[in-house]
Amino acid sequence: MSTRTALGFDYGRKRIGVATGQELTATTQPLATVNVSNDQPDWDHISRLIGDWHPDILIVGLPMNMDGTEHEISERARRFSRQLAGRYQLPVELVDERLTSLEAEDILAEQRRTGHIRRRVAKHTVDQIAAELILKTWMGG
C-alpha cells in the first residue's frame, strides 16, 4: 500500500483550488486557493504549499467536455502541469475533472441545507473542494 502524499489542483483562470491527500488512509482535505493574475499562478504560494506538505506527487484536474473532448481551458491546465513538473521536479498526473466544480457546489448546498454551514460560500471554497474531488477521483473513489 502506497503512503504517498499528494497535492491536487483545480486549475482556473482566476483561482486554483488546492487540496491535500494521503494514499494510505485515502483521506483528503481542502487546503488553499492560489490566485492567478495575468495568466500566472502565484508561484510563491504554491512553493510554500509544496514546502509545507512535501508531496510525493501532484495531481492536476484536466477540464473535459461531457462528450469527452477537451475543454477550451484544457491546454492551460496541461501547461500548468508541465510548469509544476519543471519547477518542483515532482511527478504530475492529469485527472479528468468533469463536473467537479458542480459537484463541489452541490456538496456545499447540501451542507447549507443541513445546517453544517450557514452562509453562502465563497468561490475559493468551491475551488478547494473541487481540488479535493480531483484527488478523490485519482485515488479511485
Disulfide bonds with the S-S distance in Angstrom:
none
